[in-house]
């Protein structure tokens, strides 16, 4: 179940607009594979009462952020949301610049390349690049991954600031797999990997999904306040641990470094100072 509601300690801040947060949670509940969502499904995914969801979806539909033109009992993302997403993508300069680089990497390695950002207590896939002519993992934009048990999650825990680390733990409160002790252990091990190799490969014995192998590295953009994560993933028979360490991991690191040079950032070593 997807829970998008904010932690109680944030909700009690007098500056926090709960209705706005719930409306945004409704929008975040949608996935590309959905054939529309009804109010009951949105309620189940967000944890917001159905009566409240009904008011929120009605308002969002009237404003153009949702539509139910084809089936009046099911909502879909609307044109205003599309415009908002395109504006955000255009304003974050590295997204377009990264696309040809990551597509080349996906084709060269035969892996699914991903861009992920932090979304509360999970990681959100915001862009994918599939290798041409090769069957790949079926992970889609909008899919969320846990911090514990993924190379992407471990890479972000290792590269975020102390403040960001605390925010992740607060947002992940209730996920028994992400205790502070466990998160600090992940942070230490993954940080050592970043310093020595420039990428993170989580031990498959710790994976939350045994049928996915992945290698990840952070990227620091001037447009954002915290790092994002670039990842390459594939089935274990395609992407073995030795291949992640000696082939795909170094290529991923070099690709992200190329992006940094294109943006005039130099090669970031921010995680060395944690």
Secondary structure, 3 states (H helix, E strand, C coil): CCCCCCCHHHHCCCCCCHHHHHHHHHHHCCCCCCCCECHHHHHHHHCCCHHHHHHHHHHHHHCCCEECCCCCCCEEECHHHHHHHHHHHHHCCHHHHHHHHHHHHHHHHCCEEEEEEEECCEEEEEEEECCCCCCCCCCCCCCEECCCCCHHHHHHHHHCCHHHHHHHHHHCCCCCCCCHHHHHHHHHHHHHHHHHHCCEECCHHHCCCCCCEEEEEEECCCCCCCCEEEEEEECCCCCCHHHHHHHHHHHHHHHHHHHHHHCCCCCCCHHHHC
